[in-house]
Each structure stands twice: as C-alpha cells, then as structure tokens.
Amino acid sequence: AGHMQVATSTVRILGMTCQSCVKSIEDRISNLKGIISMKVSLEQGSATVKYVPSVVCLQQVCHQIGDMGFEASIAE
C-alpha cells in the first residue's frame, strides 16, 4: 500500500445529548471511506477525526452528521 497522507482535524458537534448519540455518530462516520478513526467527546461537543484528505473532506463529514440531525462545523 502506498503511503497515504493523513490529517487530523476537530469538528464541533451541537445537539448531542447522550452516549448513544456519540456512539451512532462514531459508527456512522467511521464507516465512511477515507475515515481512519473518530473520537467524539460529549463533554466538549466536538470530535477528533483522523482521515485521508485525498479521499474524504471534512465538509462531507459535517454533512453526514448534519443528516443525522446534529449540527456540525469544522473547528478552525
């Protein structure tokens, strides 16, 4: 396998109320192509995403989370 460029970014997520929200977001996003890992923090209302920028963009991640009924934005 060729060396893939990996980036780590933070995504802010509003509207999470419990661990099951966290779990469903992690499950759904982790299954996306190009996502290596995702760790969601309920307390901080954010997620740390490790991904391959050439395969998936953060905008898509935010869009997927938005589809689930949460509000996601890229933390600058």
Contacts in CASP RR format, 6 or more apart in sequence:
PFRMAT RR
TARGET T0000
AUTHOR 0000-0000-0000
METHOD contacts of the structure
MODEL  1
AGHMQVATSTVRILGMTCQSCVKSIEDRISNLKGIISMKVSLEQGSATVK
YVPSVVCLQQVCHQIGDMGFEASIAE
4 52 0 8 1.000
4 54 0 8 1.000
4 55 0 8 1.000
5 52 0 8 1.000
5 53 0 8 1.000
5 54 0 8 1.000
6 36 0 8 1.000
6 50 0 8 1.000
6 51 0 8 1.000
6 52 0 8 1.000
7 50 0 8 1.000
7 51 0 8 1.000
7 52 0 8 1.000
7 53 0 8 1.000
8 48 0 8 1.000
8 49 0 8 1.000
8 50 0 8 1.000
8 51 0 8 1.000
9 48 0 8 1.000
9 49 0 8 1.000
9 51 0 8 1.000
9 58 0 8 1.000
9 74 0 8 1.000
9 75 0 8 1.000
10 46 0 8 1.000
10 47 0 8 1.000
10 48 0 8 1.000
10 49 0 8 1.000
10 74 0 8 1.000
10 75 0 8 1.000
11 46 0 8 1.000
11 47 0 8 1.000
11 49 0 8 1.000
11 58 0 8 1.000
11 61 0 8 1.000
11 62 0 8 1.000
11 65 0 8 1.000
11 72 0 8 1.000
11 73 0 8 1.000
11 74 0 8 1.000
11 75 0 8 1.000
12 45 0 8 1.000
12 46 0 8 1.000
12 72 0 8 1.000
12 73 0 8 1.000
12 74 0 8 1.000
12 75 0 8 1.000
13 25 0 8 1.000
13 40 0 8 1.000
13 45 0 8 1.000
13 46 0 8 1.000
13 47 0 8 1.000
13 65 0 8 1.000
13 70 0 8 1.000
13 71 0 8 1.000
13 72 0 8 1.000
14 45 0 8 1.000
14 70 0 8 1.000
14 71 0 8 1.000
14 72 0 8 1.000
15 21 0 8 1.000
15 69 0 8 1.000
15 70 0 8 1.000
15 71 0 8 1.000
16 22 0 8 1.000
16 25 0 8 1.000
16 40 0 8 1.000
16 42 0 8 1.000
16 45 0 8 1.000
16 70 0 8 1.000
18 42 0 8 1.000
19 42 0 8 1.000
21 42 0 8 1.000
21 70 0 8 1.000
22 40 0 8 1.000
22 41 0 8 1.000
22 42 0 8 1.000
24 68 0 8 1.000
25 38 0 8 1.000
25 40 0 8 1.000
25 47 0 8 1.000
25 65 0 8 1.000
25 68 0 8 1.000
25 70 0 8 1.000
26 38 0 8 1.000
26 39 0 8 1.000
26 40 0 8 1.000
26 47 0 8 1.000
28 64 0 8 1.000
28 65 0 8 1.000
28 68 0 8 1.000
29 35 0 8 1.000
29 38 0 8 1.000
29 47 0 8 1.000
29 49 0 8 1.000
29 61 0 8 1.000
29 64 0 8 1.000
29 65 0 8 1.000
30 37 0 8 1.000
30 38 0 8 1.000
32 56 0 8 1.000
32 60 0 8 1.000
32 61 0 8 1.000
32 64 0 8 1.000
33 55 0 8 1.000
33 56 0 8 1.000
34 51 0 8 1.000
34 52 0 8 1.000
34 55 0 8 1.000
34 56 0 8 1.000
35 49 0 8 1.000
35 50 0 8 1.000
35 51 0 8 1.000
35 56 0 8 1.000
35 61 0 8 1.000
36 50 0 8 1.000
36 51 0 8 1.000
36 52 0 8 1.000
37 49 0 8 1.000
37 50 0 8 1.000
38 47 0 8 1.000
38 48 0 8 1.000
38 49 0 8 1.000
38 50 0 8 1.000
39 47 0 8 1.000
39 48 0 8 1.000
40 46 0 8 1.000
40 47 0 8 1.000
41 47 0 8 1.000
41 48 0 8 1.000
46 75 0 8 1.000
49 58 0 8 1.000
49 61 0 8 1.000
51 58 0 8 1.000
51 61 0 8 1.000
58 74 0 8 1.000
59 74 0 8 1.000
61 72 0 8 1.000
62 72 0 8 1.000
62 73 0 8 1.000
62 74 0 8 1.000
65 71 0 8 1.000
65 72 0 8 1.000
66 72 0 8 1.000
END
